[in-house]
Amino acid sequence: MISRSTICKAFAAAAMLYSTGVLGQAHNLSKKYEKPDDPLVVAKLAQWQDLKFGLFMHWGTYSQWGVVESWSICPEDEGWTQRKGPYADTYNNYLKAYENLQTTFNPVKFNPEKWVKAANEAGMKYVVFTTKHHDGFSMFDTKQTDYKITDKKSPFSTNPRANVTKEIFNAFRKQNFMIGAYFSKPDWHSKDYWWPYFPPKDRNVNYDPVKYPERWDAFKKFTYNQIEELMTGYGKVDILWLDGGWVRPKATIDTTVEWQKGIKFNQDIDMPKIAAMVRQHQPGLMVVDRTVAGQYENYTTPEQEVPEKPLSYPWESCITMGNSWSYVPGDKYKSAHDVIDLLVKIVSRGGNLLMNIGPGPDGDWDPVAYDRLKSIGEWIKINGEGIYNSRAVAPYSNGNVFYTKSKDKKVAYAYVLPEGEQGDNVTINIEGMGKPKQVLLMGGKQKVKWKAGANGIVVSNYQALYKQAGLKEAAGFKIIYN
């Protein structure tokens, strides 16, 4: 009998192989955006666009092995689906061991208030939590399946905080965070998605829903019921963040996108019915049906990337703080410098940054994550006024200088990223703002020497300003106009 500690060490070693690069796949941007017509949704969307910085968390039983979330049980030959560790030789043995992780998942250090405090101090304003990933393990007290954290087979089920989704939502809501429920449309544990009669061949449903309509109807009902549970038993929810874009009507498949070419069947779960239900329970709820363009993708979600230019519709870059979406031992975390630069670039192009941190099997984050958030928060306290409630302004950036403006168009902000060599002069060239009246360095007390000319504003004492202000990251200039 292999001991549990030996197994965990084997997976930890294997996980290090995963952590050499970002895990998972990038999702394409939808080619068509449809503005919602519900005034409550429009208002909520505008409120969300002002928040700019959010927290994403991928967490499940897979954190015990430190492997990519869900994908190692998908029978596809991709870099992010490779099986590692002592059960990797055969698919069925691996799947059995993976699903048995339910019986050992016991995150006794779970303390969402600790996460809220760190996220709040970092300047994050909303949270999106994985209530269920593709593997089908529910991190909430669903009544539709026993494959959940609150089932008696799960040792954590006796903990008074076992319904972790409810605990997380309540804790963050108390600090005025907007609440987002990530939910996977595909469910690889459900017998009505991966029917045990057939072996799964890829990420998709393993039978033809047209040929077996009763089974597909059962899956649709199961999905509807789980989402309704989240919309009725977990307080006010602002975002329903739906992942697994291959579960979609066949008519919406874009064959120019490589991963969508493998969708053979019509996997329509009746989004009009789901959307009507969720908004009946949660008026104004934003629905994000990722990569399925139309009325149920209220904002788009470029993954692990920053668009090269502003988009004409609401968007959010979801990016990992480490290399992996889920917990990996020894993962390499981005520096605070890198996260701040990402935030500035994304906001200057009119988007939001949803930064992911994967909790570990004990229920806590890596200490490095707390350290990063603390440093980001120190920068946000000085520079946040040009981040929150801001709008993009042309030309958006010049070299290493990135721009935003206030909604009343009376103030603009220029963030100088410490990339490459920066001389003593900084040129700020913002279009359509009128005549500048005053230029200030946020966080600095020294007078800024500047001059407005045909090519914009030139700040001439940049290096001395930066040093005297004791800045470590991007410098933010506030420009007040007549």
Secondary structure by P-SEA (a helix, b strand, c coil): cccaaaaaaaaaaaaaaaaccccbbbbbccccccccccaaaaaaaaaaaaaccbbbbbbcccccccccccccccccccccccccccccccaaaaaaaaaacccccccccccaaaaaaaaaaaccccccccccccccccccccccccccccccccccccccccaaaaaaaaaaaaaccbbbbbbbccccccccccccccccccccccccccccaaaaaaaaaaaaaaaaaaacccccccccccccccccccccccccccccccccccccccaaaaaaaaaaaccbbbbbcccccccccccccccccccccccccbbbbbbbcccccccccccccccaaaaaaaaaaaaaabbbbbbbbbbcccccccaaaaaaaaaaaaaaacccccccccccccccccccccccccccccbbbbbbccccccccbbbbbbccccccccccccccccbbbbbbccccccccaaaaaaaaaccccbbbbbbbcc
